[in-house]
């Protein structure tokens, strides 16, 4: 990684980790629940008070967090090799001269869209190195020419032939049919020397039309109508009427309790194709390509960190699958758990009113239901895991308080799994990889099936918000289970351990 990139990332992390004093938010002093001094800036409710410095920090961390989505793909290295090929680089640079659109951004788009493959085809329709739809290609001036051909088929058929007024007889004849079909005789989307400059011109037009390179990139993925919808919403937002709004500011300016129309628009497009995060991914792709050109060994080392070890030929399914390494899966038996009690493993807090979460200790799916005589062992986790759980509950509860949903009270989050030894049989229907990760003591499960709808919405938002900072990952344990499997990033364990220590002191 380049020294400049290291410095920018370090500054962003430091800014985001800076403790937020309760004095900045007087209403917190009257809170009846645990409020940590160690806080992440601009999360949940705090989005409403983000300064330019915090916005810049959150943007930097959001860009950094896109590393997983890019580097988890087995084509990350081969794609970087293709994109940085001198011949292709010359095309990007020539396109910049002709359109004014930066060559590194064009390269980043082609990297994410096709991994630099000029013959790439999407099942959805876009084609070529820049993955351009046919309608957009024609608007760009690219030629897509089709011609009609005919497939001639013959078959022998027995037909009835009339002779005279009444007599008929059966005869066999050859019947010929012509079936039309369409072929593409020319498609300039597959020619990088034409497609890349056309994309540059198109992006330059979008920049002029929407008022910024970031909005042009957004439009490239989401469409012009999508960006027009977002900008219309932003113009009507009372607290964003201060001139031109960036994509990052728009993304971080909403929550379930704030700028609801904008929040709903972002949620809709995130569910569709994650297009609201596309600009952040492009920025990270540009950084990674620059790293590959300057320090290829560092780039390949980074790719190795995000490789899916169980099957390197496939994309890692989620962040936890690359964050948890074999050496983390240390607890194979209850004896192993007993060994680390009070040193690496700690009893989970059991004060729902104070901490905002409860532990399911009885009934169906209770913690340790598979080995009740040793249940006490399974009510533990690492300090960082308990700290992450405590922090998630804190942010979810205060966001729910700010939302003030009618007729809905906050229900403590229900924890259904903490640590489990590897020797236990995997429960039916649970993913093997998810079960094994519990042997690390770094993950926990929350069941959301019984949560009120608005609280469930707040929890999801908080998990995504902290995740966009690169601090945790989560996945639904099995389809329609209602159980979320959550773990913090290795780089965030120190932060969440500090939250745990605060909470432990409060409980004492």
C-alpha positions as CSV (number, residue, x, y, z in Angstrom):
1,X,0.0,0.0,0.0
2,X,1.3,3.4,-0.9
3,X,2.5,5.7,2.0
4,X,-0.2,8.3,1.1
5,X,-3.0,5.6,1.2
6,X,-1.7,4.3,4.5
7,X,-1.7,7.8,6.0
8,X,-5.3,8.6,4.7
9,X,-6.6,5.3,6.1
10,X,-4.9,5.8,9.5
11,X,-6.3,9.3,9.8
12,X,-9.8,8.1,8.9
13,X,-9.6,5.3,11.5
14,X,-8.3,7.6,14.2
15,X,-11.1,10.1,13.5
16,X,-13.8,7.4,13.6
17,X,-12.5,5.8,16.8
18,X,-12.3,9.1,18.6
19,X,-14.4,8.9,21.8
20,X,-17.5,11.0,21.8
21,X,-18.0,12.8,25.1
22,X,-21.5,12.5,26.6
23,X,-21.2,16.2,27.2
24,X,-21.7,16.7,23.5
25,X,-25.1,15.1,23.8
26,X,-26.8,16.2,27.1
27,X,-29.8,14.0,26.6
28,X,-27.5,10.9,27.1
29,X,-26.9,11.8,30.7
30,X,-30.4,10.9,31.6
31,X,-30.3,7.6,29.9
32,X,-31.2,4.6,32.0
33,X,-29.1,2.3,29.9
34,X,-25.4,1.7,29.4
35,X,-23.8,4.4,27.3
36,X,-20.2,3.8,26.4
37,X,-17.6,6.5,26.2
38,X,-15.8,4.7,23.5
39,X,-17.9,5.4,20.5
40,X,-17.8,5.3,16.7
41,X,-18.6,8.7,15.2
42,X,-21.5,9.3,12.9
43,X,-23.3,6.0,13.6
44,X,-27.1,5.6,13.8
45,X,-28.6,8.6,15.6
46,X,-25.3,10.5,15.4
47,X,-25.7,10.8,11.6
48,X,-27.9,13.8,12.3
49,X,-25.0,15.7,13.8
50,X,-22.1,14.8,11.5
51,X,-19.5,17.5,10.9
52,X,-17.5,17.7,7.7
53,X,-14.6,16.0,9.5
54,X,-16.8,13.1,10.6
55,X,-18.3,12.8,7.1
56,X,-14.9,12.7,5.6
57,X,-13.8,10.0,8.1
58,X,-16.9,7.9,7.4
59,X,-16.4,8.3,3.7
60,X,-12.8,7.1,4.0
61,X,-13.8,4.1,6.1
62,X,-16.7,3.2,3.8
63,X,-14.3,3.2,0.8
64,X,-11.8,1.1,2.8
65,X,-14.5,-1.4,3.7
66,X,-15.2,-2.1,0.0
67,X,-12.0,-4.1,-0.1
68,X,-13.8,-7.3,0.9
69,X,-16.3,-7.0,-2.0
70,X,-13.5,-6.6,-4.5
71,X,-10.7,-8.8,-3.2
72,X,-12.8,-11.8,-2.3
73,X,-13.3,-12.6,-6.0
74,X,-10.8,-15.1,-7.4
75,X,-10.5,-12.8,-10.5
76,X,-9.1,-9.9,-8.5
77,X,-5.5,-10.5,-9.3
78,X,-6.0,-11.6,-13.0
79,X,-8.3,-8.6,-13.5
80,X,-5.6,-6.2,-12.1
81,X,-3.1,-7.8,-14.5
82,X,-5.4,-7.2,-17.5
83,X,-6.4,-3.7,-16.5
84,X,-2.8,-2.6,-16.0
85,X,-1.6,-4.0,-19.3
86,X,0.3,-1.3,-21.2
87,X,-1.9,-1.6,-24.2
88,X,-5.1,-1.2,-22.2
89,X,-3.6,1.6,-20.1
90,X,-2.8,3.5,-23.3
91,X,-6.5,3.3,-24.3
92,X,-7.6,4.6,-20.9
93,X,-5.2,7.5,-21.2
94,X,-6.3,8.3,-24.7
95,X,-9.9,8.3,-23.6
96,X,-9.0,10.8,-20.8
97,X,-7.5,13.2,-23.4
98,X,-10.6,13.0,-25.5
99,X,-13.3,13.1,-22.8
100,X,-11.6,14.8,-19.8
101,X,-12.7,11.9,-17.7
102,X,-9.8,10.6,-15.5
103,X,-8.2,7.4,-16.8
104,X,-7.9,5.8,-13.3
105,X,-11.6,6.1,-12.9
106,X,-12.3,4.5,-16.2
107,X,-9.9,1.8,-15.4
108,X,-11.6,1.2,-12.0
109,X,-15.0,1.0,-13.6
110,X,-13.8,-1.6,-16.2
111,X,-12.1,-3.5,-13.3
112,X,-15.3,-3.9,-11.3
113,X,-17.5,-4.3,-14.3
114,X,-15.6,-7.0,-16.2
115,X,-12.3,-7.6,-14.6
116,X,-10.8,-6.2,-17.7
117,X,-12.3,-8.9,-20.0
118,X,-13.3,-7.3,-23.4
119,X,-15.6,-10.2,-24.1
120,X,-17.5,-10.2,-20.8
121,X,-21.3,-10.7,-21.0
122,X,-23.8,-10.2,-18.2
123,X,-26.9,-12.4,-18.1
124,X,-28.8,-9.1,-17.6
125,X,-27.7,-7.8,-21.0
126,X,-24.7,-5.4,-20.6
127,X,-21.6,-6.5,-22.6
128,X,-17.9,-5.8,-23.1
129,X,-15.1,-4.4,-20.9
130,X,-17.3,-1.5,-19.7
131,X,-20.5,-3.6,-19.4
132,X,-22.7,-1.3,-21.5
133,X,-26.3,-2.0,-22.1
134,X,-27.5,-1.9,-25.7
135,X,-29.7,1.2,-25.2
136,X,-26.8,3.1,-23.6
137,X,-24.4,1.9,-26.2
138,X,-26.5,3.5,-29.0
139,X,-26.7,6.7,-27.0
140,X,-22.9,6.7,-26.7
141,X,-22.6,6.3,-30.4
142,X,-21.4,2.7,-30.4
143,X,-22.6,0.5,-33.3
144,X,-24.6,-2.6,-32.5
145,X,-25.7,-4.0,-35.8
146,X,-27.9,-7.0,-36.2
147,X,-29.1,-8.9,-39.3
148,X,-31.9,-11.4,-39.9
149,X,-30.9,-14.8,-41.1
150,X,-33.0,-17.8,-42.0
151,X,-32.6,-21.4,-40.9
152,X,-34.0,-23.8,-43.5
153,X,-35.2,-27.1,-42.3
154,X,-36.8,-30.0,-44.3
155,X,-38.8,-32.9,-43.2
156,X,-40.7,-35.8,-44.8
157,X,-44.4,-35.7,-44.0
158,X,-47.3,-37.9,-45.0
159,X,-50.2,-35.8,-46.3
160,X,-53.7,-36.7,-47.7
161,X,-54.2,-35.8,-51.4
162,X,-57.6,-35.6,-53.0
163,X,-58.2,-37.2,-56.4
164,X,-61.5,-36.5,-58.1
165,X,-64.6,-35.7,-56.1
166,X,-64.3,-38.3,-53.4
167,X,-61.2,-40.5,-53.7
168,X,-58.2,-39.6,-51.6
169,X,-54.8,-41.2,-51.0
170,X,-51.9,-40.7,-48.7
171,X,-48.5,-39.6,-50.1
172,X,-45.2,-38.7,-48.6
173,X,-43.7,-35.3,-49.5
174,X,-40.7,-33.1,-48.4
175,X,-41.8,-30.0,-46.6
176,X,-39.4,-27.1,-46.3
177,X,-39.6,-24.3,-43.6
178,X,-37.6,-21.1,-43.2
179,X,-37.2,-19.9,-39.6
180,X,-35.9,-16.4,-39.1
181,X,-33.3,-15.6,-36.4
182,X,-31.2,-12.6,-35.5
183,X,-27.4,-12.5,-35.5
184,X,-25.1,-9.7,-34.3
185,X,-22.8,-8.8,-37.1
186,X,-21.1,-5.9,-35.3
187,X,-21.0,-4.9,-31.6
188,X,-18.5,-2.2,-30.7
189,X,-19.1,-2.8,-27.0
190,X,-16.6,-5.7,-27.4
191,X,-13.9,-3.4,-28.8
192,X,-12.1,-1.7,-25.9
193,X,-10.6,1.0,-28.2
194,X,-14.2,2.1,-28.9
195,X,-16.1,1.2,-25.8
196,X,-13.7,2.9,-23.3
197,X,-13.6,6.4,-25.0
198,X,-17.4,6.2,-25.5
199,X,-17.8,5.5,-21.8
200,X,-15.5,8.4,-21.0
201,X,-17.6,10.8,-23.1
202,X,-20.8,9.5,-21.5
203,X,-19.5,9.9,-17.9
204,X,-18.3,13.5,-18.8
205,X,-21.9,14.2,-20.0
206,X,-23.3,12.8,-16.8
207,X,-20.9,14.9,-14.7
208,X,-22.1,18.0,-16.4
209,X,-25.7,17.0,-16.1
210,X,-25.7,15.9,-12.4
211,X,-23.0,18.2,-11.1
212,X,-20.2,15.9,-10.0
213,X,-18.0,13.0,-10.9
214,X,-19.5,11.0,-8.0
215,X,-23.0,11.4,-9.3
216,X,-21.8,10.5,-12.8
217,X,-20.4,7.2,-11.5
218,X,-23.6,6.6,-9.6
219,X,-25.6,7.1,-12.8
220,X,-23.4,4.7,-14.7
221,X,-24.5,1.9,-12.4
222,X,-28.0,3.0,-11.3
223,X,-29.2,4.9,-14.3
224,X,-30.0,8.5,-15.0
225,X,-33.6,8.2,-13.7
226,X,-32.3,6.8,-10.4
227,X,-29.9,9.7,-9.8
228,X,-32.6,12.2,-10.8
229,X,-34.9,10.7,-8.2
230,X,-32.2,11.0,-5.5
231,X,-31.3,14.5,-6.3
232,X,-35.0,15.5,-6.3
233,X,-35.4,14.1,-2.8
234,X,-32.2,15.9,-1.7
235,X,-33.5,19.2,-2.9
236,X,-36.6,18.8,-0.8
237,X,-34.6,17.8,2.4
238,X,-34.6,20.7,4.9
239,X,-31.2,19.9,6.4
240,X,-29.5,19.4,3.1
241,X,-30.4,22.7,1.4
242,X,-26.9,24.0,1.5
243,X,-25.8,23.7,-2.1
244,X,-24.4,20.8,-4.0
245,X,-24.7,17.5,-2.1
246,X,-22.2,14.7,-2.7
247,X,-23.0,11.0,-3.0
248,X,-21.3,10.4,0.3
249,X,-23.3,13.1,2.1
250,X,-26.5,11.8,0.6
251,X,-25.7,8.2,1.7
252,X,-24.8,9.2,5.2
253,X,-27.7,11.7,5.7
254,X,-30.5,9.3,6.4
255,X,-31.6,6.7,8.9
256,X,-34.9,5.1,9.9
257,X,-35.4,8.2,12.1
258,X,-34.1,10.9,9.7
259,X,-34.8,11.9,6.1
260,X,-37.2,9.1,5.7
261,X,-37.8,9.5,2.0
262,X,-34.1,9.5,1.3
263,X,-33.6,6.5,3.6
264,X,-36.4,4.5,1.8
265,X,-34.9,5.3,-1.6
266,X,-31.5,4.2,-0.6
267,X,-32.9,1.0,1.0
268,X,-34.9,0.2,-2.2
269,X,-31.8,0.5,-4.4
270,X,-29.6,-1.4,-2.0
271,X,-32.0,-4.3,-2.1
272,X,-32.0,-4.1,-5.9
273,X,-28.3,-3.9,-6.8
274,X,-26.3,-2.1,-4.1
275,X,-26.0,0.9,-6.5
276,X,-25.9,3.5,-3.6
277,X,-22.5,2.0,-2.7
278,X,-21.1,1.9,-6.3
279,X,-19.1,5.1,-6.1
280,X,-17.4,3.9,-2.9
281,X,-16.5,0.7,-4.6
282,X,-15.1,2.5,-7.7
283,X,-12.9,4.7,-5.4
284,X,-11.6,1.7,-3.7
285,X,-11.0,-0.1,-7.0
286,X,-8.9,2.9,-8.2
287,X,-6.8,2.7,-5.0
288,X,-6.3,-1.0,-5.4
289,X,-5.2,-0.7,-9.0
290,X,-2.8,2.0,-8.0
291,X,-1.4,-0.3,-5.3
292,X,-1.0,-3.1,-7.9
293,X,0.9,-0.9,-10.2
294,X,3.2,0.5,-7.5
295,X,3.5,-2.5,-5.1
296,X,2.3,-5.7,-6.8
297,X,3.6,-7.8,-3.9
298,X,1.6,-5.8,-1.4
299,X,-1.5,-6.2,-3.6
300,X,-1.1,-9.9,-3.8
301,X,-0.6,-10.2,-0.1
302,X,-3.8,-8.3,0.4
303,X,-5.6,-10.7,-2.0
304,X,-4.3,-13.6,0.0
305,X,-5.9,-12.2,3.1
306,X,-9.3,-12.2,1.4
307,X,-9.0,-15.6,-0.2
308,X,-11.7,-18.1,0.7
309,X,-9.5,-20.8,2.1
310,X,-12.1,-23.7,2.0
311,X,-12.4,-23.2,-1.8
312,X,-10.0,-20.6,-3.3
313,X,-11.8,-20.9,-6.7
314,X,-15.0,-19.3,-5.4
315,X,-15.8,-16.0,-3.9
316,X,-15.9,-15.7,-0.1
317,X,-19.6,-15.8,0.9
318,X,-19.3,-13.1,3.6
319,X,-16.7,-11.2,5.7
320,X,-16.6,-13.7,8.6
321,X,-15.5,-16.4,6.2
322,X,-12.2,-14.5,5.6
323,X,-11.8,-12.8,9.0
324,X,-11.9,-16.0,11.0
325,X,-8.8,-18.1,10.3
326,X,-8.1,-21.7,11.3
327,X,-6.0,-20.5,14.2
328,X,-9.1,-18.7,15.6
329,X,-11.0,-21.9,15.9
330,X,-9.4,-22.9,19.1
331,X,-12.1,-24.4,21.2
332,X,-12.6,-28.1,20.4
333,X,-13.9,-29.2,23.8
334,X,-15.3,-28.0,27.1
335,X,-11.8,-28.5,28.6
336,X,-10.5,-25.9,26.1
337,X,-13.2,-23.5,27.2
338,X,-12.5,-24.2,30.9
339,X,-8.8,-23.4,30.2
340,X,-9.5,-19.9,29.0
341,X,-12.2,-18.9,31.5
342,X,-11.5,-15.4,32.9
343,X,-8.5,-14.8,30.6
344,X,-9.7,-15.1,27.0
345,X,-13.3,-16.0,27.6
346,X,-15.8,-14.1,29.8
347,X,-19.3,-14.5,31.1
348,X,-21.9,-12.7,29.0
349,X,-23.8,-9.8,30.8
350,X,-27.3,-10.8,32.0
351,X,-28.9,-7.4,32.7
352,X,-31.4,-6.7,29.8
353,X,-32.5,-3.3,31.3
354,X,-29.0,-2.0,31.4
355,X,-27.4,-3.5,28.3
356,X,-30.4,-4.0,26.0
357,X,-30.0,-7.7,25.3
358,X,-31.0,-10.9,27.0
359,X,-29.7,-14.4,26.8
360,X,-32.0,-17.4,25.9
361,X,-31.2,-19.9,28.6
362,X,-34.3,-22.2,28.4
363,X,-36.8,-23.4,26.0
364,X,-36.3,-24.3,22.3
365,X,-33.0,-23.1,20.8
366,X,-31.6,-22.0,24.2
367,X,-27.9,-21.5,24.6
368,X,-26.4,-24.9,25.4
369,X,-29.7,-26.8,24.8
370,X,-27.6,-29.5,23.2
371,X,-25.5,-30.0,26.4
372,X,-27.4,-28.6,29.3
373,X,-25.1,-30.1,31.9
374,X,-22.4,-27.9,30.6
375,X,-24.6,-24.8,29.8
376,X,-22.5,-22.5,31.9
377,X,-19.5,-23.0,29.6
378,X,-21.5,-21.8,26.6
379,X,-22.6,-18.5,28.2
380,X,-19.2,-17.1,27.4
381,X,-17.4,-15.4,24.6
382,X,-14.3,-13.2,24.0
383,X,-14.2,-9.7,25.4
384,X,-14.4,-8.3,21.9
385,X,-17.5,-10.3,21.0
386,X,-19.4,-9.3,24.2
387,X,-18.3,-5.7,23.6
388,X,-19.6,-5.8,20.0
389,X,-22.9,-7.2,21.2
390,X,-23.2,-4.5,23.9
391,X,-22.4,-1.8,21.4
392,X,-24.9,-3.1,18.8
393,X,-27.6,-3.2,21.5
394,X,-26.7,0.4,22.6
395,X,-26.9,1.9,19.1
396,X,-30.1,-0.1,18.2
397,X,-31.9,1.0,21.4
398,X,-31.1,4.7,21.0
399,X,-32.0,4.7,17.3
400,X,-35.3,3.0,18.2
401,X,-35.8,5.7,20.9
402,X,-35.3,8.4,18.3
403,X,-37.6,6.7,15.8
404,X,-40.4,6.7,18.4
405,X,-42.6,4.1,16.6
406,X,-46.2,4.2,17.8
407,X,-47.4,1.3,19.9
408,X,-44.0,-0.3,19.9
409,X,-41.7,-0.7,22.9
410,X,-38.0,-1.7,22.7
411,X,-37.5,-5.4,23.3
412,X,-34.0,-6.5,24.5
413,X,-32.1,-8.3,21.7
414,X,-32.2,-12.1,22.2
415,X,-28.8,-13.8,22.1
416,X,-29.2,-17.5,21.1
417,X,-25.6,-18.6,20.7
418,X,-22.1,-17.7,21.9
419,X,-19.2,-20.1,22.1
420,X,-19.6,-23.8,21.2
421,X,-16.9,-26.4,21.2
422,X,-16.1,-28.0,17.9
423,X,-16.7,-31.6,19.1
424,X,-20.4,-30.9,19.4
425,X,-22.6,-32.2,16.6
426,X,-23.7,-29.5,14.1
427,X,-27.4,-28.7,14.7
428,X,-29.7,-29.6,11.8
429,X,-30.1,-26.9,9.1
430,X,-27.2,-24.8,10.3
431,X,-24.3,-24.0,7.9
432,X,-21.2,-26.0,8.7
433,X,-19.0,-22.9,8.3
434,X,-21.2,-20.8,10.6
435,X,-21.2,-23.5,13.3
436,X,-17.4,-23.8,13.2
437,X,-16.9,-20.1,13.6
438,X,-18.5,-20.3,17.0
439,X,-15.5,-22.3,18.1
440,X,-13.5,-19.0,18.0
441,X,-15.4,-17.2,20.7
442,X,-15.5,-14.2,18.4
443,X,-19.1,-14.6,17.1
444,X,-22.6,-14.6,18.5
445,X,-26.1,-15.1,17.3
446,X,-29.1,-12.8,17.7
447,X,-32.6,-14.0,16.9
448,X,-34.8,-11.3,15.3
449,X,-37.9,-13.3,14.6
450,X,-39.8,-12.0,17.6
451,X,-38.6,-8.4,17.5
452,X,-41.1,-5.6,16.7
453,X,-40.8,-4.6,13.0
454,X,-39.4,-1.1,13.6
455,X,-36.8,-2.4,16.1
456,X,-35.8,-5.1,13.6
457,X,-35.3,-2.3,11.0
458,X,-33.2,-0.3,13.5
459,X,-31.0,-3.4,14.2
460,X,-30.4,-4.1,10.6
461,X,-29.5,-0.5,9.9
462,X,-27.1,-0.4,12.9
463,X,-25.4,-3.6,11.8
464,X,-24.9,-2.3,8.3
465,X,-23.8,1.1,9.5
466,X,-21.1,-0.3,11.7
467,X,-20.2,-2.8,9.0
468,X,-19.7,0.0,6.5
469,X,-17.1,1.3,8.8
470,X,-15.4,-2.1,8.5
471,X,-15.9,-3.1,12.1
472,X,-18.2,-6.1,11.9
473,X,-19.9,-8.6,9.5
474,X,-23.1,-10.5,9.8
475,X,-25.0,-13.1,7.8
476,X,-28.4,-14.8,8.2
477,X,-27.5,-18.2,9.6
478,X,-29.8,-20.1,7.4
479,X,-32.6,-19.1,5.0
480,X,-35.7,-17.7,6.8
481,X,-34.2,-18.6,10.2
482,X,-34.5,-15.2,11.7
483,X,-31.1,-15.7,13.3
484,X,-28.2,-13.3,12.5
485,X,-24.6,-14.6,12.9
486,X,-22.4,-11.7,13.9
487,X,-18.7,-11.1,14.4
488,X,-16.3,-8.2,14.6
489,X,-13.3,-7.6,12.3
490,X,-9.9,-8.6,13.7
491,X,-8.9,-4.9,13.4
492,X,-11.9,-3.8,15.6
493,X,-11.4,-6.3,18.4
494,X,-9.4,-3.8,20.5
495,X,-12.1,-1.2,20.2
496,X,-14.9,-3.6,21.2
497,X,-12.7,-4.9,24.0
498,X,-12.6,-1.4,25.4
499,X,-16.4,-1.2,25.2
500,X,-16.6,-4.6,27.1
501,X,-14.3,-3.2,29.8
502,X,-16.5,-0.2,30.3
503,X,-19.6,-2.3,30.5
504,X,-17.9,-4.7,33.0
505,X,-17.0,-1.8,35.2
506,X,-20.6,-0.4,35.0
507,X,-22.0,-3.8,36.0
508,X,-19.6,-4.1,38.9
